[in-house]
């Protein structure tokens, strides 16, 4: 920020040096991370594939079905699962009394 205030060449050179240094550190850290991850998954094709999917952000995204009203859709989901739980609950045998 000093360079922006003073507009001196020396301040610009210092700024450029620090910017390059930070970029180099970031590139090294990224390279180290990928080298470590590839070596970690080198014996597992499945693990390497999952890592590549995660890196390329190709994991499947969850989508909602098309809807006109969000509240109606939420209510329909709620009713579906409540009914499902009630059906499962009804399948359990009824206990009239607890015997000792």
Protein Blocks (a to p, Z undefined) as FASTA:
>chain_A
ZZmmnopaklmmmmmmmmmmmmmmmmmmmmmmmmmmmmmmmmpmklmmmmmmmmnopacc
ddddddfblklmmmmmmmmmmmmmmmmmmmpccdfbdcZZ
